[in-house]
Amino acid sequence: MANRQLKGRQKISIQRIENRDGLFASFSKRRLGVYKKASELSTLCGVDVGIIIFSPQGNPHSFFSPTMKSVIDRYKNPNMQSNYYPTIIDTHTRGQISNLNHKLDDSRAEAEAEIERGKILKENDKTRQKGWWEETPVEQMNKKQARELKTWFENFLSKSSIQMEQLKRGVSLSSTIILENVSAHGTTHVTTTG
């Protein structure tokens, strides 16, 4: 079993793929990989890149950076003097590409940070003390437990509504309401003082 390779990491012989579905899937995936590498080359080295690919069905696909016109003009005449207007357009396009690449990097960093936060939360959830309402999943509660939980949430909603009203008037809930201890059944009695 140690010698078994996963399908994604097996070495394949470089020859035409005969299976039609495999051919189309491989073309699509590898075409996007070529575009990604071309974009990276353009960004990292500051070079112009142009790629035209014809699919197995004969459909053209292309990638140009910064623009198709600038790449083709440079190919036709590498020593050509830069015209002012196309240079401005190319510079603007390069700036947009650079800006989008920075946004992509920021998004990737945020996604990685969120994944890390998720891992930390999962670990914390395993070790934290569970509340009484989490000890038994709702689906497994008996009638009495479900009633107690419903009462607790109704009381919580009532207190939250009172607090919202008090905050709207500029008065804190803690200065106008005295909460008595939660009874053994999870219900709360509210007494107002004002």
JONORJO-V292893 format. One line per field, one symbol per residue. psi: psi as a letter, one per 20 degrees, with the letter a starting at -180 (. if undefined). burial: b if it has 24 or more other ideal C-beta (glycine too) atoms within 12 Angstrom, else e. A space follows every 10 residues. Layout:
# JONORJO-V292893
psi->???
burial->???
This chain:
# JONORJO-V292893
psi->hhipqqhijq pqpnrpphog ghgggggggh ghhggghggg ggghikqppp pppprhijpq qqpqpgqggh ggghghnhjq ppqgghgggg gggggggggh hggggggggg ghhhgggggg hgghhhiqpq rhiihpqhhj qrgggggggg gghggggggg gggggghhij pqhhiipppr qprhjjqppp pqi.
burial->eeeeeeeeee eeeeeeeeee eeeeeebeee beeebeebbe ebbeeeebbb beeeeeeeee eebbbbbeeb bebbeeeeee eeeeeeeeeb eebbeebeee eeeeeeeeee eeeeeeeeee eeeeeeeeee eeeeeeeeee eeeeeeebbe eeeebeeebe ebeeeeeeee eebeeebeee eeeeebebeb eeee
